[in-house]
Amino acid sequence: MTNPYQIKQDVPHRDLDFPFDVFHIIPPGKEVLHLHWHDDLELIYFIRGNATFYIGSETVKPEPGDLMFVNKGMIHTGFADDEHQVEYYALVFHPVLAESRVASSSHVQITNPYASGKRFFPILLPVTDTYNSLIAGIVKQMIAEYEQQAIGYQVAIQSMLHLLLVHLSRHHHLHGPTGSADTVGAELTDRFKELIAFVERHYPEKLTVQQAAGIVNLSEYHFCRTFKKVTGKTFVEYVNLLRINAAEQLLIHSSDPITEIAFKVGFGSVNYFSQMFRQYKRHSPSQCRKRYARGL
């Protein structure tokens, strides 16, 4: 993706004529999915580990085999719960692939509500759900087709995607609308996107909860509750995480002294910076620089 820590992501699909990509994620640190949103749809197939994902305003603690769905425009992020390795696949595709170009009304009836955003994917399809094995089987086939890229893999993947939508529609018919756009509300979500973009530009500066609450036009109490619900972090924790991510990039790509980097990204104490860095990255700033210098 563009800047890996930017709130608005424009997914750089490998094939612009077929905007579908699979990312196999084994994150090294506590942050297993950076906070962001995009106009693509995303399906997360959880393999192993203990983690908490925040999708829209929903909190999900997936089990191995669970499927999570991110609808268009949803803010989402995730964090490891402990030291166990987390692993998952992220299938990211443009809504155009969900559309039907067949004149059949029965085909359009299934696919187009998802493509247009009139029907939403469920946030979570747990491994215990009777439809999980069917849909997970399709997901595994799509991953295999993408990895092997044999002749006609694009046709195979899009056909499987439409079959996946058939099963989701049947699930929707039996269980009702389990997905949502965002229970926080579209207008408030947009304000939070603007706030997070503002924080991305000003994280080295002194930022207060009062200032942030004013930007989204909420009381400090409601701001703190909503921010934690959306991001999984308090405002102070999120600002610190942004600073740590920026520091990591400087450690990797510059020869600036660690003390200088700590102050440059907004920390007033080198000791506190080192403590926060170890908490989020699971190694010290000096170890980070050595690891990347060795190509680890």
C-alpha positions in Angstrom: 0.0 0.0 0.0 1.1 3.6 -0.3 2.2 4.9 3.1 1.7 1.8 5.3 0.6 3.9 8.3 -1.7 6.3 6.5 -5.3 6.3 7.5 -6.7 6.4 3.9 -5.2 3.6 1.9 -5.3 3.3 -1.9 -4.7 -0.4 -2.4 -2.1 -0.8 -5.2 -3.6 -3.8 -7.0 -1.0 -5.8 -8.9 -3.3 -6.0 -11.9 -5.4 -2.8 -12.5 -7.7 -4.7 -14.8 -8.4 -7.3 -12.0 -8.4 -5.4 -8.7 -8.1 -8.4 -6.4 -5.1 -9.2 -4.1 -4.2 -11.6 -1.3 -1.9 -10.6 1.5 -0.4 -13.2 3.8 0.2 -11.4 7.1 2.5 -12.6 9.9 3.1 -9.4 11.8 6.2 -9.1 14.0 4.8 -6.6 16.5 1.8 -6.0 18.7 0.0 -4.0 16.0 -1.2 -6.8 13.7 -3.3 -4.5 11.5 -2.5 -0.8 11.3 -5.5 1.6 11.6 -6.8 2.5 8.1 -9.8 2.5 5.8 -10.2 2.1 2.0 -12.8 1.9 -0.7 -12.2 -1.7 -1.3 -13.9 -4.7 0.3 -11.8 -6.9 2.5 -12.1 -10.5 3.8 -9.8 -11.6 6.6 -9.3 -15.4 7.1 -7.8 -15.8 10.6 -5.2 -18.7 10.9 -3.7 -18.5 14.4 -2.8 -16.5 17.4 -4.7 -14.4 19.9 -5.8 -10.9 18.8 -8.5 -8.3 19.0 -9.7 -6.6 15.8 -11.7 -3.4 15.7 -13.9 -3.2 12.6 -16.1 -0.2 12.3 -17.3 0.0 15.8 -17.4 -3.7 16.4 -14.8 -5.6 18.6 -13.9 -9.1 17.4 -11.7 -11.7 19.1 -11.3 -14.3 16.3 -10.7 -18.0 16.6 -8.6 -19.9 14.1 -10.8 -20.5 11.0 -13.0 -17.4 11.7 -13.8 -15.1 8.8 -14.1 -11.3 9.2 -15.4 -8.9 6.6 -14.6 -5.2 6.3 -17.2 -3.3 4.3 -16.3 -0.3 2.1 -15.1 2.8 4.1 -14.9 1.0 7.5 -12.1 2.0 9.8 -10.3 -1.1 11.0 -7.3 -2.1 13.0 -6.0 -5.0 15.2 -3.7 -5.8 18.0 -2.1 -9.0 19.4 -3.4 -10.0 22.9 -0.2 -11.7 23.9 3.2 -12.9 22.7 1.8 -15.7 20.5 2.4 -15.3 16.7 -0.6 -14.0 14.8 -1.2 -15.1 11.2 -4.0 -14.3 8.8 -4.8 -13.8 5.1 -6.4 -10.6 3.9 -8.3 -10.7 0.5 -8.8 -7.2 -0.7 -10.9 -6.5 -3.8 -12.7 -3.6 -5.5 -16.5 -3.7 -5.4 -16.6 -3.8 -9.2 -15.6 -7.5 -9.0 -18.8 -8.3 -7.0 -21.0 -6.8 -9.8 -22.7 -9.0 -12.3 -22.3 -8.2 -15.9 -24.7 -10.9 -16.9 -28.2 -9.8 -17.9 -29.8 -12.4 -15.7 -32.0 -10.7 -13.0 -31.3 -13.6 -10.6 -27.6 -13.0 -10.9 -28.0 -9.2 -10.4 -30.3 -9.8 -7.4 -27.5 -11.7 -5.6 -24.3 -9.8 -6.5 -25.3 -6.1 -7.0 -26.6 -5.3 -3.5 -23.1 -6.1 -2.1 -21.3 -4.2 -4.9 -23.5 -1.1 -4.4 -23.3 -1.2 -0.6 -27.0 -1.7 -0.2 -26.3 -5.0 1.6 -23.4 -5.4 4.0 -21.1 -8.3 4.7 -21.3 -9.7 8.3 -18.5 -8.5 10.4 -17.8 -12.0 11.7 -18.6 -15.4 10.4 -17.3 -17.7 13.2 -15.9 -21.2 12.6 -18.9 -22.5 14.5 -21.4 -21.1 12.0 -22.8 -23.7 9.6 -22.0 -21.5 6.6 -18.4 -21.0 7.6 -17.0 -24.3 6.2 -18.7 -23.6 2.8 -17.4 -20.0 2.6 -14.0 -20.8 4.1 -13.5 -23.5 1.5 -14.2 -21.0 -1.3 -11.8 -18.5 0.4 -9.0 -21.2 0.4 -9.6 -21.9 -3.3 -9.4 -18.2 -4.1 -6.1 -17.9 -2.2 -4.7 -21.0 -4.1 -5.8 -19.6 -7.4 -4.2 -16.2 -6.6 -0.9 -17.8 -5.5 -0.6 -20.2 -8.5 -1.9 -17.8 -11.1 -2.6 -20.5 -13.7 -4.3 -19.6 -17.0 -7.7 -18.1 -16.3 -7.2 -17.6 -12.6 -9.0 -14.2 -12.7 -12.1 -15.9 -14.1 -11.9 -18.6 -11.5 -11.6 -16.1 -8.6 -14.4 -13.9 -9.8 -16.7 -17.0 -10.2 -15.8 -18.1 -6.7 -16.4 -14.6 -5.4 -19.9 -14.7 -6.8 -20.5 -18.2 -5.4 -19.4 -16.8 -2.0 -22.0 -14.0 -2.4 -24.6 -16.7 -3.0 -23.8 -18.4 0.3 -23.7 -15.1 2.1 -27.2 -14.2 0.7 -28.5 -17.5 1.9 -27.0 -16.9 5.3 -28.6 -13.4 5.2 -32.0 -15.0 4.3 -31.8 -17.4 7.3 -30.3 -15.2 9.9 -31.3 -11.7 8.9 -28.9 -8.7 8.3 -25.8 -9.5 10.4 -23.6 -6.9 8.7 -23.7 -3.2 9.0 -22.1 -0.1 7.6 -21.0 1.3 10.9 -23.0 1.6 14.1 -21.1 4.8 15.0 -22.8 6.5 12.0 -21.5 7.7 8.7 -21.3 11.4 9.6 -19.4 10.7 12.8 -17.1 8.2 11.1 -16.2 10.7 8.5 -15.3 13.2 11.3 -13.1 10.6 12.9 -11.4 10.0 9.6 -10.6 13.7 9.3 -9.4 13.8 12.9 -7.1 10.8 12.4 -5.7 12.4 9.2 -5.1 15.6 11.3 -3.2 13.6 13.9 -1.1 11.9 11.2 0.0 15.4 10.1 0.6 16.8 13.6 1.7 13.8 15.8 5.1 15.4 16.7 3.2 18.3 18.3 1.5 18.5 21.7 -2.0 17.1 21.1 -4.7 17.0 23.8 -8.0 15.1 24.3 -9.8 18.4 24.6 -8.4 19.6 21.2 -9.3 16.3 19.5 -12.8 16.2 21.0 -13.4 19.7 19.6 -12.4 18.7 16.1 -15.1 16.0 16.1 -17.6 18.2 18.0 -18.1 15.8 21.0 -17.8 16.2 24.7 -14.5 14.8 26.1 -16.4 11.9 27.7 -18.2 10.8 24.6 -15.1 11.4 22.5 -13.0 9.1 24.7 -15.6 6.3 24.6 -16.1 6.6 20.8 -12.4 6.9 20.0 -11.6 3.7 22.0 -14.5 1.9 20.4 -13.3 2.7 16.8 -9.6 2.4 17.2 -9.1 0.0 20.2 -6.9 2.6 21.8 -7.2 5.7 23.9 -6.3 8.9 22.2 -3.0 9.2 24.0 -2.2 5.5 23.2 -3.0 6.1 19.5 -0.8 9.2 19.3 2.0 7.3 20.9 1.6 4.4 18.4 1.8 6.9 15.5 5.0 8.3 17.0 6.5 4.8 17.5 5.7 3.9 13.9 7.3 7.1 12.6 10.3 6.5 14.8 10.6 2.9 13.4 10.8 4.3 9.9 13.5 6.8 10.9 15.5 4.1 12.7 15.4 2.0 9.5 16.0 4.7 6.9 18.2 7.3 8.6 21.4 7.4 10.7 19.9 9.9 13.2 20.8 9.2 16.9 18.0 7.5 18.8 17.7 10.4 21.2 17.2 12.8 18.3 14.6 10.5 16.8 12.7 10.3 20.1 12.4 14.1 20.3 11.7 14.5 16.6 8.6 12.3 16.7 7.2 14.0 19.8 8.4 12.2 22.9 9.7 14.4 25.7 11.6 11.5 27.4 14.0 9.1 25.8 13.3 6.5 28.5 9.5 6.7 27.9 10.1 6.5 24.2 12.2 3.3 24.7 9.5 1.8 26.9 6.7 2.5 24.4 8.8 1.3 21.5 9.5 -2.1 23.2 5.8 -2.4 24.1 4.6 -2.0 20.5 7.5 -3.5 18.5 8.7 -6.2 21.0 12.3 -5.0 20.8 14.2 -1.9 21.7 15.0 1.0 19.3 18.7 -0.1 19.0 17.7 -3.7 18.3 15.3 -2.5 15.6 18.1 -0.7 13.9 20.4 -3.7 14.1 17.8 -6.1 12.9 17.1 -4.1 9.7 20.8 -3.4 9.2 21.2 -7.2 9.0 18.2 -7.6 6.8 16.1 -9.5 9.4 
